[in-house]
């Protein structure tokens, strides 16, 4: 790939749209097949996928729920190894990760496919598609790590669609990144089985989990999933010591009940502690939920107030007007602003060696 072609594909702004690429020739598609991890062979050349809680049972020639894993002659293959349909250089704050190398950039990549069907998905054009229906380029792990290093990105981010579905590719990219002192972060819905997750926590430097609701009914009706595996993921990531942040997208009438938000905050407090950053972000009508209005700013402000009142130390608001005080980080001890954010930009950081410069309070995060 020539440098000019690469730069044309980069998005240095804050938009979340995916960049289209020249389609891959049909005859080249086999090169993106790589034997999958975490599956078992059943009778009759049938396989059972063990990557996520769906545990799809897949007959010969068929694919799993995610659309990107296929049974080929009794073996299970990923169809998106190196098949990148979106890549950008993003601020790390866009993920959002607020306590992980603030003010830096992440080389962000995605493939097609997802193991959820969220009706509010912002990137449904790639997440809800088969890989052959999405424009893509061939980017191998070595090339991705090289690009991140060349363009000054200290982190590779696996994002836009659900990275669990390109598990093998993600892990190899993380391995290549570590050879160049480049870290890896996973932006995930957290719908993954424990054994694959244990390996992920060893390969990832941070994992942001979308806790879409504290209601199993919501997960079933809106995402075709269930709540408990996501809660289990959050606990496991915390126990393993991988940096964790949580995002809750607040959708009017569906998951904005203050009582449910209070229950969620108390669960976070009791199960993963008071110092895990929690982001409450606004919904905008998209995909199959265009009938609902955008979330009022007051709703995410109220959610943040609930979180702080219940003892969570770091609660934020997102998708709000630039300069909102809830975007910044405040010391839980002295109350002074220690990271000043203006949208996705960081104007000042008053943290030294992991401590508040004003009072010396320990501020959990990855700061260097």
C-alpha positions in Angstrom: 0.0 0.0 0.0 1.5 3.4 -1.0 1.8 6.1 1.7 -0.7 8.4 -0.1 -3.3 5.6 -0.2 -2.8 5.0 3.5 -3.2 8.6 4.4 -6.4 8.9 2.4 -7.8 6.2 4.6 -7.0 7.8 7.9 -9.6 9.8 9.8 -7.9 12.4 12.1 -11.2 14.0 12.9 -13.7 12.8 15.6 -16.3 11.3 13.3 -17.2 7.6 13.7 -18.0 6.8 10.1 -16.1 4.0 8.4 -13.8 4.7 5.4 -14.7 2.7 2.3 -11.9 0.9 0.5 -11.4 -0.7 -2.9 -13.0 -4.1 -2.8 -10.8 -7.2 -2.6 -10.9 -9.5 -5.6 -13.0 -12.6 -5.1 -10.1 -14.9 -5.9 -8.1 -13.5 -3.1 -10.6 -14.1 -0.3 -9.1 -17.4 0.8 -6.1 -15.7 2.2 -8.3 -14.3 4.9 -9.2 -17.7 6.2 -7.3 -18.8 9.3 -8.3 -21.7 11.6 -10.2 -20.4 14.5 -9.3 -20.7 18.2 -11.7 -22.1 20.8 -14.0 -24.6 19.1 -14.7 -28.3 19.3 -15.5 -30.9 16.7 -18.7 -32.8 17.0 -20.1 -35.8 15.1 -20.7 -35.5 11.4 -18.1 -32.7 10.8 -20.2 -30.4 12.9 -18.3 -27.9 15.2 -19.2 -25.9 18.3 -17.7 -22.4 18.7 -16.5 -21.7 22.2 -15.5 -18.0 21.8 -18.7 -16.4 23.0 -21.7 -17.4 25.1 -23.7 -18.3 22.0 -21.6 -21.4 21.5 -23.0 -21.8 18.0 -23.3 -25.3 16.7 -22.3 -25.0 13.0 -22.7 -27.6 10.3 -20.4 -28.0 7.3 -20.5 -25.0 5.0 -22.5 -22.9 7.5 -21.4 -19.9 9.6 -21.9 -18.8 13.2 -24.2 -16.0 14.4 -21.3 -13.5 13.9 -21.2 -14.2 10.1 -17.4 -14.3 10.0 -16.7 -17.8 11.2 -17.4 -20.8 9.0 -17.3 -24.6 9.2 -15.2 -25.7 6.2 -14.9 -29.5 5.9 -15.2 -30.0 9.6 -12.8 -27.3 10.7 -13.8 -23.9 11.9 -12.2 -20.8 10.3 -12.2 -17.1 10.8 -12.9 -15.3 7.5 -11.6 -11.9 8.6 -7.9 -12.5 9.5 -6.2 -9.4 8.1 -9.4 -8.3 6.4 -9.6 -4.7 7.7 -12.6 -2.7 6.6 -12.0 0.4 8.7 -8.8 2.0 10.1 -8.3 5.4 11.7 -6.0 7.3 13.9 -8.2 8.4 16.9 -7.7 10.2 20.1 -7.8 7.6 22.9 -10.5 9.7 24.5 -12.8 8.7 21.7 -12.9 5.1 22.7 -13.7 6.4 25.4 -10.7 5.6 27.7 -10.0 8.5 30.1 -7.5 6.9 32.5 -5.3 5.3 29.8 -2.6 7.4 28.3 -4.7 10.6 28.0 -3.9 12.9 25.2 -2.4 10.2 23.0 -3.7 8.5 19.8 -4.7 5.0 18.9 -4.3 3.2 15.6 -7.9 1.8 15.4 -9.0 -1.1 13.2 -12.1 -3.1 12.6 -13.4 -6.0 10.5 -16.9 -7.0 9.6 -19.2 -8.9 11.9 -20.5 -8.9 15.5 -21.9 -11.4 18.0 -24.7 -9.0 19.0 -27.5 -7.3 17.0 -27.9 -4.1 18.9 -30.8 -2.1 17.3 -28.9 1.2 18.1 -25.5 0.2 16.5 -23.7 3.2 15.1 -21.5 1.0 12.8 -24.1 -1.4 11.6 -22.9 -1.1 8.0 -19.9 -3.3 9.0 -21.0 -5.1 12.2 -24.2 -6.6 10.7 -22.6 -7.7 7.4 -20.8 -10.7 6.0 -17.2 -9.9 5.3 -17.5 -10.4 1.5 -20.2 -7.6 1.4 -17.9 -5.0 3.0 -15.1 -3.2 1.2 -11.8 -4.0 2.9 -8.0 -4.1 2.6 -5.4 -6.7 3.5 -3.5 -5.5 6.6 -1.5 -8.2 8.4 -0.5 -7.8 12.1 3.1 -6.9 11.3 1.9 -4.1 9.0 -0.6 -2.8 11.5 2.1 -2.6 14.2 4.4 -0.9 11.7 1.8 1.7 10.9 1.1 2.4 14.5 4.8 3.0 15.2 5.3 5.0 12.0 2.5 7.4 12.9 3.3 7.8 16.5 0.4 5.9 18.0 1.4 4.2 21.3 -1.7 2.1 21.2 -3.6 -0.2 18.7 -7.3 -0.2 19.4 -9.7 -3.0 18.3 -13.0 -1.2 17.9 -16.0 -0.1 15.7 -17.3 -3.7 15.5 -17.0 -6.4 18.2 -13.4 -7.4 18.4 -14.3 -10.8 19.8 -15.3 -12.0 16.3 -11.7 -11.3 15.0 -10.1 -12.7 18.2 -7.2 -14.5 16.5 -6.3 -11.5 14.4 -6.5 -9.2 17.4 -4.3 -11.3 19.5 -1.6 -11.5 16.8 -1.7 -7.7 16.3 -1.3 -7.3 20.0 1.7 -9.6 20.0 3.3 -7.7 17.1 2.6 -4.4 18.8 4.3 -5.5 22.0 7.5 -6.2 20.0 7.5 -2.4 19.3 6.4 -1.3 22.7 2.9 -0.5 21.4 0.0 -1.4 23.7 -3.4 -2.8 22.8 -6.9 -1.9 23.9 -10.1 -3.7 23.2 -13.4 -1.8 22.8 -15.9 -4.5 23.5 -19.5 -5.4 24.5 -18.0 -8.0 26.8 -19.9 -10.9 25.4 -17.1 -13.5 25.5 -16.5 -16.8 27.2 -14.2 -17.0 30.2 -11.3 -19.0 28.7 -10.8 -16.8 25.7 -11.2 -13.8 28.0 -8.4 -15.0 30.2 -6.1 -15.0 27.3 -7.4 -11.6 26.1 -6.6 -10.1 29.5 -3.0 -11.3 29.1 -2.7 -9.7 25.7 -4.6 -6.5 26.2 -3.4 -3.5 28.2 -7.0 -2.1 28.6 -10.5 -3.3 27.9 -13.5 -1.0 27.7 -16.8 -2.8 28.2 -20.1 -1.5 27.0 -22.6 -2.3 29.8 -25.6 -1.6 27.6 -28.2 -1.9 30.4 -28.7 -3.5 33.8 -31.7 -5.3 32.5 -31.6 -8.8 31.0 -34.9 -8.0 29.2 -33.1 -5.1 27.5 -30.3 -7.3 26.4 -32.7 -9.9 25.0 -35.0 -7.5 23.1 -32.5 -4.9 21.9 -29.3 -6.8 21.5 -30.2 -10.5 21.1 -28.0 -11.3 24.1 -28.1 -11.7 27.9 -26.7 -9.6 30.8 -24.9 -12.1 33.0 -22.0 -12.9 30.6 -21.2 -9.2 30.4 -21.2 -8.8 34.1 -18.9 -11.8 34.4 -16.6 -10.3 31.9 -16.4 -7.0 33.9 -15.5 -8.9 37.1 -12.9 -11.1 35.3 -11.1 -8.1 33.6 -10.9 -6.4 37.0 -9.6 -9.5 38.8 -7.0 -10.1 36.1 -5.6 -6.5 36.6 -6.2 -5.4 33.0 -7.2 -1.7 33.0 -11.0 -1.5 32.9 -13.4 1.3 32.0 -17.2 0.9 31.6 -19.6 2.7 29.3 -23.4 2.9 29.6 -25.2 4.4 26.6 -28.4 5.9 27.9 -31.4 5.5 25.6 -34.7 7.3 26.3 -37.5 5.0 27.6 -35.3 1.9 27.2 -32.6 2.1 29.9 -32.8 5.5 31.5 -34.8 4.7 34.6 -32.8 6.2 37.5 -33.6 3.3 39.7 -32.0 0.9 37.3 -29.0 3.2 37.0 -28.7 3.2 40.7 -28.7 -0.6 40.8 -26.1 -0.7 38.2 -23.8 1.7 40.0 -24.2 -0.2 43.3 -23.3 -3.5 41.5 -20.2 -1.8 40.0 -19.2 -0.5 43.4 -19.6 -3.9 45.1 -18.1 -6.1 42.4 -15.3 -4.1 40.8 -14.7 -1.2 43.2 -15.1 2.6 43.5 -12.3 3.6 41.2 -13.4 2.1 37.9 -14.2 4.9 35.5 -17.8 4.8 34.3 -19.0 6.8 31.3 -22.7 7.7 30.7 -23.1 8.7 27.0 -26.0 10.1 25.0 -27.9 8.1 22.4 -28.6 9.5 18.9 -31.2 7.9 16.6 -29.7 5.4 14.3 -30.1 2.0 12.6 -33.3 0.5 13.9 -34.0 3.0 16.7 -34.7 6.1 14.6 -38.1 6.5 16.3 -36.6 7.6 19.6 -35.3 11.2 20.3 -31.7 11.9 21.3 -31.0 11.5 25.0 -31.4 14.8 26.8 -28.1 16.1 28.3 -29.9 16.2 31.7 -30.3 12.4 31.6 -26.6 11.7 31.4 -25.9 14.4 34.0 -28.5 12.7 36.3 -26.8 9.3 35.8 -23.4 10.8 36.6 -24.8 12.4 39.8 -26.3 9.0 40.8 -22.9 7.3 40.3 -21.1 9.9 42.3 -23.7 9.9 45.1 -23.3 6.1 45.4 -19.6 6.3 45.9 -18.1 5.9 42.4 -15.1 8.2 42.2 -14.8 8.7 38.5 -18.0 9.2 36.5 -18.2 11.0 33.1 -20.7 12.1 30.5 -20.2 11.7 26.8 -21.7 12.9 23.5 -22.5 16.2 25.2 -21.6 19.8 24.1 -17.9 20.3 24.0 -16.5 21.7 27.3 -19.0 20.1 29.6 -17.5 19.8 33.1 -18.5 16.1 33.2 -15.9 15.4 30.5 -13.0 16.2 32.8 -11.4 14.3 35.7 -11.5 15.6 39.3 -9.5 14.5 42.2 -11.8 12.5 44.6 -9.9 13.9 47.6 -9.4 17.6 47.0 -12.0 18.0 44.2 -9.6 19.9 41.9 -9.7 19.3 38.1 -6.7 17.2 37.3 -7.4 16.4 33.6 -9.1 19.2 31.6 -10.8 17.8 28.5 -12.4 19.8 25.7 -14.2 17.3 23.6 -11.6 14.7 22.5 -8.7 17.0 23.2 -6.8 17.2 26.5 -5.8 20.7 27.5 -4.0 19.9 30.7 -3.0 17.0 33.0 -2.2 17.6 36.6 -1.2 14.1 37.5 2.3 13.3 38.5 3.5 9.7 38.9 -0.1 8.6 39.3 -0.9 11.1 42.0 -2.9 14.4 42.1 -0.4 17.3 41.8 -2.4 19.3 44.3 -2.9 16.9 47.3 -1.0 13.7 46.4 -4.1 11.5 46.2 -3.5 8.3 44.2 -5.3 8.4 40.8 -5.8 4.9 39.3 -5.0 4.6 35.6 -2.2 4.0 33.1 -0.5 7.3 32.8 2.8 6.5 31.1 
